[in-house]
Amino acid sequence: MRYQISGKQIDVGEALQTHVKSELGEVVDKYAQRPTEAVIVFSRMAHEHVCEATIHLSTGLTAQAKGHATEIYAAFESCREKMDKQMRRYKRRLRDHHRDRVAPVEYGGGSSYILAPTEEAEDQDGQGDQPMIIAEMETKVPSITVGEAVMQLELGGQKMLVFRNEGHGGVNVVYRREDGNIGWIDPRNSK
């Protein structure tokens, strides 16, 4: 597994890196047999240290956890415990869903844009209600099943996930509703 351990305006020493690799390696080896990459970022927020960890698995799933504490090692331990809990909770589901998958998940490219307002949308004041371009980024769109997408949504703690449905190849969206349930948008079924 490839580790990327860094700090935002914090010096991450060799001792901490070794500790992170050994502890996180145990969690990953225990629950997920095919990890590919782990990204761990340490930062400070006021008086607290923050540790954010993201583990990418070869099955296409991404597990994320975040820990806060006044000490940097305690922040990592909090993050590791949350990651352990997530991986333990989904171990059976990961095994059941991916037993038939022999090849890793394929990713297609996709662009994400926030568009600028048009001239017609501007008010008399010269300001419009339309958004300005504030971000433009590329993202990967995985080709997975709906069940895998829901699991990815829950593992990553995301509000929405766009994916290519492995069953028919169309673009679908799963999202967390305000009532806590999961919504699924499949444009192919809207006809």
TAQUIZI-V774599 format. One record per pair of residues at least 4 apart in sequence whose C-alpha atoms are under 8 Angstrom apart, sorted by the first residue. I is the first residue (numbers start at 0). J is the second residue. D is the distance in Angstrom with one decimal. If there is no record, write none. Layout:
I/J/D, I/J/D
This chain:
0/34/6.0, 0/35/5.0, 0/36/5.5, 0/37/7.3, 1/35/6.3, 1/36/4.7, 1/37/6.2, 2/20/7.3, 2/36/6.0, 2/37/4.9, 2/38/6.0, 2/39/7.7, 3/36/7.8, 3/37/6.2, 3/38/4.8, 3/39/6.1, 4/11/7.8, 4/16/6.7, 4/38/6.1, 4/39/4.8, 4/40/6.0, 4/41/8.0, 5/11/6.5, 5/39/6.4, 5/40/5.0, 5/41/6.3, 6/10/6.2, 6/11/6.0, 6/40/5.4, 6/41/4.5, 6/42/5.7, 7/40/7.1, 7/41/6.2, 7/42/4.9, 7/43/7.6, 8/42/6.9, 8/43/8.0, 9/41/7.1, 9/42/6.4, 9/43/7.7, 11/15/6.5, 11/16/7.0, 11/41/7.9, 12/16/6.4, 13/17/6.1, 14/18/6.2, 15/19/6.1, 15/72/7.6, 16/20/6.2, 17/21/6.2, 18/22/6.0, 19/23/5.7, 19/24/7.9, 19/75/7.6, 20/24/5.6, 21/25/6.3, 22/26/6.7, 22/79/7.7, 23/27/6.2, 23/79/6.6, 24/28/5.9, 25/29/6.0, 26/30/6.5, 26/79/7.9, 26/82/7.8, 26/83/5.9, 26/86/8.0, 27/31/5.3, 27/32/7.2, 27/34/7.1, 27/86/7.9, 28/32/5.7, 30/86/6.0, 30/87/6.5, 30/90/6.0, 31/56/7.7, 31/86/7.5, 31/90/7.4, 33/56/6.0, 33/57/5.8, 33/58/7.7, 34/54/7.2, 34/55/6.2, 34/56/4.3, 34/57/5.8, 35/54/7.8, 35/55/5.8, 35/56/5.4, 35/57/5.9, 36/54/5.9, 36/55/5.2, 36/56/7.1, 37/52/7.1, 37/53/5.7, 37/54/4.4, 37/55/6.3, 38/52/5.7, 38/53/5.2, 38/54/6.4, 39/50/7.0, 39/51/5.7, 39/52/4.4, 39/53/6.5, 40/50/5.8, 40/51/5.3, 40/52/6.5, 41/48/7.1, 41/49/5.6, 41/50/4.6, 41/51/6.5, 41/71/7.9, 42/48/5.9, 42/49/5.2, 42/50/6.6, 43/47/5.8, 43/48/4.5, 43/49/5.7, 44/48/6.3, 44/49/6.9, 46/69/6.4, 47/67/6.3, 47/68/5.4, 47/69/4.5, 47/70/7.2, 48/67/5.8, 48/68/5.5, 48/69/5.6, 48/70/6.2, 48/71/5.4, 48/74/6.1, 49/65/7.1, 49/66/5.7, 49/67/4.7, 49/68/6.8, 49/71/7.4, 49/74/5.9, 49/75/7.8, 50/65/5.6, 50/66/5.2, 50/67/6.6, 50/71/7.8, 50/74/5.7, 50/75/5.5, 50/78/6.3, 51/63/7.4, 51/64/5.9, 51/65/4.4, 51/66/6.6, 51/78/6.9, 52/63/5.7, 52/64/5.4, 52/65/6.3, 52/78/7.1, 53/61/6.7, 53/62/5.7, 53/63/4.5, 53/64/6.7, 54/61/5.6, 54/62/5.2, 54/63/6.5, 55/59/6.9, 55/60/6.1, 55/61/4.6, 55/62/6.7, 56/60/5.4, 56/61/6.2, 57/103/5.6, 57/104/7.2, 58/97/7.3, 58/103/5.3, 58/104/5.7, 59/103/6.8, 59/104/5.2, 59/105/8.0, 59/141/7.2, 60/147/7.9, 60/150/7.9, 60/151/5.5, 60/154/7.7, 61/151/6.4, 61/154/6.6, 61/155/6.0, 62/82/7.3, 62/85/7.6, 62/86/7.8, 62/151/7.7, 62/154/5.0, 62/155/5.1, 63/82/6.9, 63/154/6.7, 63/155/5.2, 63/156/7.2, 64/78/5.6, 64/79/7.6, 64/81/6.0, 64/82/5.6, 65/77/7.6, 65/78/5.0, 65/81/7.5, 66/74/5.0, 66/75/6.3, 66/76/7.5, 66/77/4.8, 66/78/4.1, 66/79/7.9, 66/81/7.8, 67/73/7.7, 67/74/4.7, 67/75/7.9, 67/77/6.8, 67/78/7.6, 68/73/5.7, 68/74/4.6, 68/77/7.7, 69/73/7.3, 69/74/7.2, 70/74/6.2, 71/75/6.4, 72/76/6.2, 73/77/6.1, 74/78/6.3, 75/79/6.0, 76/80/6.1, 77/81/6.4, 78/82/6.2, 79/83/6.0, 80/84/6.1, 81/85/6.2, 82/86/6.1, 83/87/6.0, 84/88/6.0, 85/89/6.2, 85/154/6.8, 86/90/5.7, 89/93/5.9, 90/94/6.2, 91/95/6.1, 92/96/5.9, 93/97/6.0, 94/98/5.8, 96/146/7.7, 96/147/7.1, 104/141/6.6, 104/142/6.2, 104/143/6.7, 105/141/5.9, 105/142/5.5, 106/139/5.7, 106/140/5.3, 106/141/4.3, 106/142/6.1, 107/139/5.7, 107/140/5.1, 107/141/6.4, 107/142/7.6, 108/137/7.2, 108/138/6.3, 108/139/5.1, 108/140/6.1, 109/137/5.8, 109/138/5.4, 109/139/6.0, 109/140/6.4, 110/135/7.5, 110/136/6.0, 110/137/4.5, 110/138/6.0, 111/135/5.9, 111/136/5.5, 111/137/6.0, 111/138/7.1, 112/132/7.5, 112/134/6.5, 112/135/4.9, 112/136/7.0, 113/130/7.3, 113/131/7.1, 113/132/5.1, 113/133/6.5, 113/134/6.2, 113/135/6.8, 114/130/6.6, 114/131/6.1, 114/132/5.1, 115/129/6.9, 115/130/5.7, 115/131/4.3, 115/132/5.1, 116/120/6.4, 116/121/7.5, 116/127/6.8, 116/128/7.8, 116/129/4.8, 116/130/6.0, 116/131/6.3, 117/121/7.1, 117/129/7.9, 120/127/5.8, 120/128/7.2, 120/129/7.0, 121/125/5.7, 121/126/5.4, 121/127/4.0, 121/128/7.1, 121/129/8.0, 122/126/5.6, 122/127/5.4, 122/128/7.9, 140/161/6.6, 140/162/5.3, 140/163/6.6, 141/162/5.3, 141/163/6.0, 142/162/6.0, 142/163/4.6, 142/164/5.9, 142/165/5.4, 142/168/7.7, 143/147/6.1, 143/148/6.5, 143/162/6.8, 143/163/6.4, 143/164/5.7, 143/165/5.0, 144/148/6.2, 144/164/5.6, 144/165/5.2, 144/166/6.7, 145/149/6.3, 145/164/6.7, 146/150/6.3, 147/151/6.0, 148/152/6.1, 148/160/7.1, 148/162/7.2, 148/173/7.0, 149/153/6.3, 149/173/6.7, 149/181/7.6, 150/154/6.0, 151/155/5.9, 152/156/6.0, 152/157/5.4, 152/158/7.1, 152/159/6.8, 152/160/6.3, 152/173/7.7, 152/174/7.6, 153/157/6.8, 157/175/8.0, 158/174/5.6, 158/175/5.3, 159/172/7.0, 159/173/5.8, 159/174/4.1, 159/175/6.4, 160/172/5.7, 160/173/5.4, 160/174/6.3, 161/170/7.1, 161/171/5.9, 161/172/4.5, 161/173/6.7, 162/170/5.8, 162/171/5.5, 162/172/6.2, 163/168/5.7, 163/169/5.5, 163/170/4.4, 163/171/6.0, 164/168/5.0, 164/169/5.4, 164/170/6.1, 164/171/6.2, 165/169/7.9, 169/185/7.9, 169/187/7.2, 170/185/7.3, 170/186/7.7, 171/183/7.4, 171/184/5.7, 171/185/5.0, 171/186/7.0, 172/183/5.8, 172/184/5.0, 172/185/6.8, 173/181/6.8, 173/182/5.5, 173/183/4.4, 173/184/6.2, 174/181/5.7, 174/182/5.1, 174/183/6.5, 175/179/6.2, 175/180/6.0, 175/181/4.7, 175/182/6.1, 176/180/5.4, 176/181/5.7, 176/182/6.2, 185/189/7.1, 186/190/7.9
